[in-house]
Each structure stands twice: as structure tokens, then as C-alpha cells.
Amino acid sequence: MVLSPAWQLDILAVEDTPSDIDLLRMALQKCGSVRSLQVVNDGAEAIAYLKGEPPYDAGRRQVPNIIFMDLKMPRMSGLEVLRWLRNNPECSVIPVIIMSNSCLDQDVLQAYRLGANAYFEKPTDFDALQSILQSILTFWSHAKRPPMIRFPC
């Protein structure tokens, strides 16, 4: 028996590598359950988006209900964004999935300590990426969604 998703996902992707963004977009298109995808290029842009700061202050901005994030980025790392998210009650309930090239134990440990919901090393194979994303989307589209207290954060 195949369950239909309980709700569609509005994804915020925080990624600074153009080729990784392209692969993520293509893989997500094949997965389904995605209502919207917003991509920002680093942690500072992610926080500006979540706060509704320019240029992300337009009325069409979608509240993300899941965040896919790289760790190693210019200006502000994924670990810094995790720290900010978990210190802001309105955003602290948004699930964060780390997708990084780093497989260093200290990066994985620090990400989980700061509240990451999952950590994946970026696969080099498109089919493996799609498989991981499909598993994530299936899981989160069926999980009970927390109410957003206030947005922007």
C-alpha cells in the first residue's frame, strides 16, 4: 500500500555550488511532494530569507517547512545557521537536513549537537541523490507538521 503525502513540502535550499543546485532541482522534480523550492547561496541569505529582509520581503515568499543545507559556505556556514535557527523559537521547529561534502566526524557531531535532523554526505551519483531525497521527502511529507507561531522568524 502506497501512502499519499499528508502535505506538500516547501523547501528552502541553502547551497553555494551551482552544479549542486542544478542536481538538487532535477532530483527534486523527479521526486514529487514538492510544492515550492527557494534557493539561497549562503547562510546569511538563508537568515535574510527567514527574517523577510530585502530582497526576500515580497508577499509571495513561502514559509519553508524543511531546509536542505550545505555546511561549508562563504559568509556564514551551515553550522552558524543551525545555531541561529535553534535560538529563534519561530524557526526552531523547521526540520533541517544537512547535505555536505564533509564526512568529518566533528562536522557531523557538531551539526547534530546544533539540532540538525539528519546529515548526509552528498552523493556523487544522481540516482543515489534522488534515492536519498525521495526517502527524505516521503518521511517528512508524512510527519506531523508543527504549527508556525510567527513568520518571518
Wavefront OBJ file of the C-alpha trace (Angstrom):
o trace
v 0.000 0.000 0.000
v 1.430 3.397 -1.042
v 0.513 6.317 1.181
v -0.190 9.659 -0.382
v 1.616 12.587 1.210
v -0.160 14.277 4.089
v 1.191 17.651 2.992
v 3.426 19.031 0.287
v 6.840 20.400 1.091
v 8.031 23.972 0.734
v 11.807 23.663 0.640
v 14.484 26.234 1.350
v 17.803 25.040 -0.086
v 20.961 26.711 1.184
v 23.722 25.847 -1.275
v 26.592 27.804 -2.837
v 27.669 25.417 -5.621
v 25.751 25.989 -8.897
v 26.174 22.395 -10.116
v 24.856 21.037 -6.791
v 21.861 23.392 -7.056
v 21.120 22.116 -10.567
v 21.330 18.467 -9.445
v 19.113 19.161 -6.442
v 16.481 20.839 -8.641
v 16.468 17.966 -11.141
v 16.298 15.277 -8.450
v 13.503 17.068 -6.570
v 11.468 17.421 -9.775
v 11.557 13.646 -10.172
v 10.599 13.013 -6.537
v 7.253 14.809 -6.260
v 5.718 16.058 -2.980
v 7.444 19.420 -3.515
v 5.193 22.458 -3.743
v 7.946 25.070 -3.817
v 11.723 25.362 -3.835
v 13.596 28.522 -2.890
v 17.382 28.505 -3.259
v 19.727 30.884 -1.452
v 23.506 30.880 -1.835
v 24.771 31.053 1.723
v 23.811 31.145 5.374
v 23.456 34.925 5.523
v 20.931 34.804 2.664
v 19.060 31.983 4.421
v 18.624 34.070 7.546
v 17.617 37.124 5.500
v 15.002 34.951 3.751
v 13.649 33.595 7.029
v 13.521 37.077 8.551
v 11.818 38.517 5.466
v 14.568 41.038 4.836
v 15.134 42.554 1.363
v 15.171 41.174 -1.236
v 13.059 38.453 0.412
v 10.363 40.760 1.768
v 7.909 40.195 -1.082
v 4.446 38.894 -0.233
v 4.927 35.744 -2.324
v 7.685 34.360 -0.081
v 6.785 30.859 1.048
v 7.308 29.666 4.612
v 9.694 26.693 4.339
v 8.666 23.542 6.137
v 12.021 21.863 5.508
v 15.533 23.182 4.902
v 18.264 21.426 2.918
v 21.613 22.978 3.791
v 25.277 22.688 2.938
v 27.805 23.199 5.728
v 30.781 24.872 4.099
v 29.657 28.183 2.599
v 31.023 31.712 2.340
v 29.923 34.477 4.740
v 28.047 32.181 7.135
v 28.384 28.415 7.482
v 25.607 25.910 7.848
v 26.613 25.376 11.470
v 26.122 29.085 12.174
v 22.699 28.966 10.535
v 21.747 25.930 12.639
v 22.753 27.808 15.778
v 20.636 30.807 14.694
v 17.637 28.618 13.793
v 17.623 26.789 17.108
v 17.889 30.093 19.020
v 14.819 31.536 17.262
v 11.685 29.775 18.540
v 9.624 30.538 15.434
v 12.180 28.832 13.195
v 13.490 26.212 15.589
v 10.809 23.719 14.551
v 11.754 23.696 10.860
v 13.450 20.379 10.044
v 16.999 20.848 8.748
v 18.686 18.266 6.555
v 22.427 18.746 6.109
v 23.819 17.701 2.737
v 27.564 18.259 2.743
v 30.726 17.030 1.070
v 32.279 16.878 4.522
v 32.378 13.470 6.133
v 34.482 14.671 9.071
v 33.246 13.233 12.355
v 33.491 16.640 14.064
v 31.242 18.249 11.404
v 28.638 15.501 11.725
v 28.725 15.634 15.526
v 28.537 19.439 15.652
v 25.612 19.517 13.185
v 23.613 17.073 15.298
v 24.523 18.904 18.505
v 23.186 22.115 16.949
v 19.904 20.456 16.040
v 20.236 19.034 12.529
v 17.523 16.464 11.890
v 19.710 14.434 9.519
v 23.166 14.574 7.959
v 24.021 13.141 4.550
v 27.271 13.184 2.646
v 26.447 14.471 -0.839
v 26.384 11.538 -3.218
v 28.341 11.805 -6.451
v 25.765 9.759 -8.356
v 22.460 11.346 -9.475
v 20.433 8.180 -8.818
v 21.819 7.974 -5.274
v 20.920 11.642 -4.697
v 17.406 11.064 -5.973
v 17.016 7.984 -3.774
v 18.130 9.890 -0.663
v 15.853 12.828 -1.472
v 12.894 10.531 -2.130
v 13.373 8.901 1.280
v 13.602 12.296 2.988
v 10.558 13.672 1.188
v 8.483 10.574 1.875
v 9.341 10.696 5.562
v 8.766 14.436 6.066
v 5.635 14.646 3.945
v 4.020 12.114 6.297
v 5.385 13.501 9.576
v 3.110 15.644 11.703
v 3.773 19.275 10.817
v 4.341 21.689 13.717
v 2.337 24.913 13.661
v 4.290 28.020 12.735
v 3.949 30.529 15.538
v 5.029 33.528 13.520
v 6.747 34.104 10.221
v 9.100 35.721 9.425
v 11.358 34.495 12.188
l 1 2 3 4 5 6 7 8 9 10 11 12 13 14 15 16 17 18 19 20 21 22 23 24 25 26 27 28 29 30 31 32 33 34 35 36 37 38 39 40 41 42 43 44 45 46 47 48 49 50 51 52 53 54 55 56 57 58 59 60 61 62 63 64 65 66 67 68 69 70 71 72 73 74 75 76 77 78 79 80 81 82 83 84 85 86 87 88 89 90 91 92 93 94 95 96 97 98 99 100 101 102 103 104 105 106 107 108 109 110 111 112 113 114 115 116 117 118 119 120 121 122 123 124 125 126 127 128 129 130 131 132 133 134 135 136 137 138 139 140 141 142 143 144 145 146 147 148 149 150 151 152 153
